[in-house]
Amino acid sequence: MTHRLTQSGGHVAPRPGLDWGRMGGFSLVEVMIGLTAGLILIAGIGQIYLGSRQTYRLQEGQARLQEDGRFVIEFLKKNIRIAGYRSIPWNTGPVAFPARATVPSFSTGQVITGTADSVSIRLQGAGDGKGDADDRVADCLGAALDRCDVAINTFAADIDDAELECSVIVVTMTQEQNEATPQLNECSATAGVTARTITLKSPQPLVSGFGNLNVLYGLYTGGTLPTIRYLPAISVPAGSWGNVVSVRIGFELRSEDNLIAAPQTYVFNGVEVTDRRLRRSFETTIALRNKLP
């Protein structure tokens, strides 16, 4: 080993060689072990995060279905139970609700009709009868109806777009002024007596993720022991729609995304579907206030 002399004649201690096996107080093996442990820890935290995120998405999906289901039930109740509402008490049902031949068709005085997956109702508005509605009565799209407006609200499922839709037809009649005999001519819909304007409103979606709609109609039988029989539309006799006093509605909601890890089989109204969507079914019975005995 070579020694160097200092100016004072002393010797300089030899410089030891670099130890590449020790870096900053850690050996290469220790660094590799630390990196491996860190990766394992990160992987574990990642799994916990993904699991928590999936649980959150599932809970959020369930809450959304519950909220949407509650909204649909309340909305349908609000709009269907007032079927047959008449703002002019002295106008009888046949006067307020004349026959309608086009779809949806109604016989004289009939205020509800439908199919297995749709329901249509008729009602009058409220106001002065001259176009100034007082907001007490509105159609299913939220537009106020005047007392001489007859609205037809139709609720149906759009299977292609997975939506529940509401469409409206408003028949506006000119009010006839004759205070001496108002029961004969105020907002009368007799053909040739009043001028009528028909307004069609495009269907509007109410809620998305709507899978199916099933409607049963409560037919009041009367007699000594009156009962209400719930029948599909095809089983309601043509002349008995005036005796329908309630409807029983079932529907299914589904999540827009796949939220379940493995495909599951779901059955609604006899139709079987297998997928990874979160699904839930609802059912409610709505009485028609103006048709109850």
C-alpha positions as CSV (number, residue, x, y, z in Angstrom):
1,M,0.0,0.0,0.0
2,T,1.4,3.4,-1.0
3,H,1.7,6.1,1.7
4,R,1.7,9.8,1.0
5,L,3.8,12.3,3.0
6,T,2.2,15.4,4.4
7,Q,4.0,18.8,4.4
8,S,4.7,18.2,8.1
9,G,6.3,14.9,7.3
10,G,3.4,12.8,8.6
11,H,1.7,10.0,6.9
12,V,-1.9,10.0,5.4
13,A,-4.0,7.0,6.4
14,P,-4.9,4.7,3.5
15,R,-8.3,5.3,1.8
16,P,-10.4,2.3,2.1
17,G,-12.2,1.1,-1.1
18,L,-15.9,1.7,-1.7
19,D,-18.2,-1.0,-0.4
20,W,-21.0,-1.2,-3.0
21,G,-22.8,-3.8,-0.9
22,R,-23.7,-1.1,1.6
23,M,-25.7,1.9,0.5
24,G,-26.8,4.5,3.0
25,G,-26.7,2.1,5.8
26,F,-28.8,-0.7,4.0
27,S,-27.5,-3.6,2.1
28,L,-28.9,-4.4,-1.4
29,V,-30.7,-7.5,0.0
30,E,-32.4,-5.3,2.6
31,V,-33.5,-2.8,-0.1
32,M,-35.0,-5.6,-2.2
33,I,-36.8,-7.0,0.8
34,G,-38.2,-3.5,1.6
35,L,-39.4,-3.0,-2.0
36,T,-41.1,-6.4,-2.0
37,A,-42.9,-5.7,1.3
38,G,-43.9,-2.3,0.0
39,L,-45.4,-3.8,-3.2
40,I,-47.3,-6.4,-1.1
41,L,-48.7,-3.6,1.1
42,I,-49.7,-1.5,-1.8
43,A,-51.4,-4.5,-3.4
44,G,-53.3,-5.2,-0.2
45,I,-54.4,-1.6,0.1
46,G,-55.5,-1.7,-3.6
47,Q,-57.6,-4.7,-3.0
48,I,-59.2,-3.1,0.1
49,Y,-59.9,0.0,-2.0
50,L,-61.5,-1.9,-4.9
51,G,-63.6,-3.9,-2.5
52,S,-64.8,-0.8,-0.7
53,R,-65.5,0.9,-4.0
54,Q,-67.6,-2.1,-5.2
55,T,-69.5,-2.1,-1.9
56,Y,-70.2,1.6,-2.3
57,R,-71.4,1.2,-5.9
58,L,-73.7,-1.7,-4.8
59,Q,-75.2,0.3,-1.9
60,E,-75.6,3.4,-4.1
61,G,-77.3,1.3,-6.7
62,Q,-79.7,-0.2,-4.1
63,A,-80.5,3.2,-2.7
64,R,-81.1,4.6,-6.2
65,L,-83.5,1.8,-7.0
66,Q,-85.4,2.3,-3.7
67,E,-85.6,6.1,-4.3
68,D,-86.7,5.7,-8.0
69,G,-89.3,3.1,-6.9
70,R,-90.7,5.3,-4.2
71,F,-90.9,8.2,-6.8
72,V,-92.7,6.1,-9.3
73,I,-95.3,4.9,-6.8
74,E,-96.0,8.3,-5.4
75,F,-96.2,9.8,-8.9
76,L,-98.6,7.2,-10.2
77,K,-100.7,7.5,-7.1
78,K,-100.9,11.3,-7.4
79,N,-102.0,11.2,-11.0
80,I,-104.1,8.0,-11.3
81,R,-106.3,8.4,-8.2
82,I,-107.9,11.6,-9.4
83,A,-109.2,9.9,-12.6
84,G,-112.7,11.1,-13.2
85,Y,-112.3,14.4,-11.4
86,R,-114.9,16.9,-12.4
87,S,-114.5,20.6,-11.6
88,I,-118.1,21.3,-12.4
89,P,-120.2,19.2,-9.9
90,W,-123.4,19.5,-11.8
91,N,-121.9,18.1,-14.9
92,T,-122.5,14.3,-14.9
93,G,-119.8,11.9,-16.0
94,P,-121.4,11.4,-19.5
95,V,-121.4,15.2,-20.0
96,A,-117.9,15.8,-18.7
97,F,-116.4,12.8,-20.5
98,P,-117.8,12.1,-23.9
99,A,-117.1,9.1,-26.0
100,R,-113.7,9.0,-27.8
101,A,-113.2,6.7,-30.8
102,T,-109.4,7.2,-31.4
103,V,-106.7,5.6,-29.3
104,P,-106.9,5.6,-26.4
105,S,-110.6,5.0,-26.8
106,F,-113.2,5.7,-24.2
107,S,-116.9,5.1,-24.0
108,T,-119.3,7.8,-22.7
109,G,-118.5,8.5,-19.1
110,Q,-115.5,6.1,-19.0
111,V,-112.5,7.6,-17.2
112,I,-109.9,4.7,-17.3
113,T,-108.7,2.3,-19.8
114,G,-105.5,0.5,-20.7
115,T,-103.6,-2.6,-21.7
116,A,-101.4,-5.1,-19.8
117,D,-98.5,-2.6,-19.8
118,S,-100.2,0.8,-20.0
119,V,-102.9,2.8,-18.2
120,S,-104.8,5.9,-19.4
121,I,-107.1,8.1,-17.3
122,R,-109.3,11.1,-17.9
123,L,-109.9,14.1,-15.7
124,Q,-111.1,17.7,-15.9
125,G,-109.1,20.7,-14.9
126,A,-109.9,23.7,-12.6
127,G,-110.1,27.4,-13.2
128,D,-112.5,30.0,-14.7
129,G,-113.2,28.1,-17.9
130,K,-111.7,30.8,-20.0
131,G,-108.2,29.6,-20.2
132,D,-107.1,30.8,-16.8
133,A,-106.1,27.7,-14.8
134,D,-105.6,28.1,-11.1
135,D,-102.9,25.3,-10.8
136,R,-105.1,23.1,-8.6
137,V,-105.2,20.4,-11.2
138,A,-102.4,19.5,-13.7
139,D,-101.7,16.8,-16.3
140,C,-98.9,14.3,-15.7
141,L,-96.4,16.6,-17.4
142,G,-97.1,19.4,-14.8
143,A,-99.1,21.7,-17.0
144,A,-102.1,23.3,-15.3
145,L,-105.6,22.5,-16.6
146,D,-108.5,24.8,-16.9
147,R,-112.0,23.7,-15.9
148,C,-113.0,23.1,-19.5
149,D,-109.9,21.1,-20.3
150,V,-110.2,17.3,-20.3
151,A,-106.7,15.6,-20.0
152,I,-105.9,12.1,-21.0
153,N,-102.8,10.9,-19.1
154,T,-101.2,7.7,-20.4
155,F,-98.5,5.9,-18.5
156,A,-96.5,3.2,-20.4
157,A,-93.2,1.5,-20.4
158,D,-90.7,2.2,-23.2
159,I,-88.9,-1.2,-23.3
160,D,-86.3,-0.1,-25.9
161,D,-85.1,2.9,-23.9
162,A,-85.9,1.3,-20.5
163,E,-88.0,4.3,-19.4
164,L,-91.5,4.9,-17.9
165,E,-93.1,7.6,-20.0
166,C,-96.1,9.9,-19.6
167,S,-98.0,11.2,-22.6
168,V,-100.9,13.7,-22.6
169,I,-103.8,14.6,-24.8
170,V,-105.7,17.7,-23.8
171,V,-109.2,18.4,-25.2
172,T,-110.1,22.0,-24.6
173,M,-113.8,23.0,-24.9
174,T,-115.3,26.5,-25.2
175,Q,-117.3,27.4,-22.1
176,E,-120.9,28.2,-22.8
177,Q,-122.3,31.1,-20.8
178,N,-125.9,30.7,-19.7
179,E,-126.3,31.2,-16.0
180,A,-130.0,30.3,-16.1
181,T,-129.3,26.6,-16.9
182,P,-125.5,26.0,-16.3
183,Q,-126.1,22.3,-15.7
184,L,-127.0,21.9,-19.4
185,N,-124.4,23.8,-21.2
186,E,-121.3,24.8,-19.2
187,C,-118.3,23.0,-20.7
188,S,-120.7,20.5,-22.3
189,A,-118.9,18.3,-24.8
190,T,-121.9,17.4,-27.0
191,A,-120.8,17.2,-30.6
192,G,-121.7,20.3,-32.6
193,V,-122.5,22.3,-29.5
194,T,-119.0,23.3,-28.3
195,A,-115.8,24.1,-30.1
196,R,-113.1,21.7,-29.2
197,T,-109.3,22.0,-29.6
198,I,-107.1,18.8,-29.2
199,T,-103.5,19.2,-28.1
200,L,-101.1,16.3,-28.3
201,K,-98.0,16.4,-26.1
202,S,-95.0,14.2,-26.8
203,P,-94.2,11.4,-24.4
204,Q,-91.7,12.4,-21.7
205,P,-89.6,10.0,-19.6
206,L,-90.3,9.9,-15.9
207,V,-87.6,7.5,-14.7
208,S,-84.8,5.5,-16.4
209,G,-83.9,1.8,-15.7
210,F,-87.5,0.9,-16.1
211,G,-87.8,-2.8,-17.1
212,N,-91.5,-3.8,-17.1
213,L,-94.9,-2.7,-16.2
214,N,-97.9,-4.9,-15.3
215,V,-101.3,-3.5,-14.8
216,L,-104.4,-5.2,-13.3
217,Y,-107.8,-3.5,-13.1
218,G,-110.0,-3.7,-10.0
219,L,-113.5,-4.5,-11.2
220,Y,-116.3,-3.7,-8.7
221,T,-118.9,-6.5,-8.9
222,G,-121.6,-5.1,-6.6
223,G,-124.3,-7.4,-5.3
224,T,-125.1,-8.6,-1.8
225,L,-121.4,-9.2,-1.1
226,P,-119.6,-6.7,-3.3
227,T,-116.0,-7.5,-4.2
228,I,-113.2,-6.1,-6.3
229,R,-111.7,-8.6,-8.8
230,Y,-108.3,-7.7,-10.3
231,L,-108.2,-8.6,-13.9
232,P,-105.8,-8.0,-16.9
233,A,-107.2,-5.5,-19.4
234,I,-108.0,-8.3,-21.9
235,S,-110.4,-9.9,-19.3
236,V,-112.3,-6.7,-18.5
237,P,-115.7,-6.9,-20.3
238,A,-116.1,-4.1,-22.9
239,G,-119.1,-2.6,-21.0
240,S,-117.6,-2.9,-17.5
241,W,-114.8,-0.3,-17.7
242,G,-117.1,2.1,-15.8
243,N,-117.0,-0.3,-12.9
244,V,-113.2,-0.3,-12.6
245,V,-112.5,1.4,-9.2
246,S,-108.8,0.7,-8.7
247,V,-105.7,-0.5,-10.4
248,R,-102.9,-2.8,-9.2
249,I,-99.5,-1.9,-10.7
250,G,-96.4,-3.9,-10.6
251,F,-93.1,-2.8,-12.1
252,E,-89.4,-3.6,-12.2
253,L,-86.4,-1.3,-11.9
254,R,-82.9,-2.2,-12.8
255,S,-79.5,-0.6,-12.5
256,E,-77.9,0.9,-15.6
257,D,-74.5,-0.7,-14.9
258,N,-73.4,-4.3,-14.0
259,L,-73.1,-4.2,-10.2
260,I,-73.2,-7.9,-9.3
261,A,-70.1,-10.0,-9.6
262,A,-71.7,-13.1,-11.0
263,P,-74.8,-13.3,-13.3
264,Q,-78.0,-13.9,-11.5
265,T,-81.4,-15.1,-12.8
266,Y,-84.4,-12.7,-12.2
267,V,-88.0,-13.5,-12.9
268,F,-90.7,-10.8,-13.3
269,N,-94.2,-11.5,-14.5
270,G,-93.1,-14.8,-15.9
271,V,-90.2,-13.4,-17.9
272,E,-86.8,-14.8,-16.9
273,V,-83.6,-12.6,-17.3
274,T,-80.0,-13.5,-16.4
275,D,-77.5,-10.7,-16.2
276,R,-75.3,-8.8,-13.7
277,R,-77.6,-5.9,-13.2
278,L,-79.1,-5.0,-9.8
279,R,-82.9,-5.4,-10.0
280,R,-85.9,-4.8,-7.8
281,S,-89.7,-5.2,-8.2
282,F,-92.4,-3.0,-6.7
283,E,-96.2,-3.2,-6.5
284,T,-98.9,-0.8,-5.4
285,T,-102.7,-0.6,-5.5
286,I,-104.3,2.7,-6.3
287,A,-108.0,3.5,-5.7
288,L,-109.8,5.9,-8.0
289,R,-111.4,8.3,-5.5
290,N,-114.1,9.4,-7.8
291,K,-115.2,5.9,-8.7
292,L,-115.4,4.2,-5.3
293,P,-118.9,3.2,-4.3
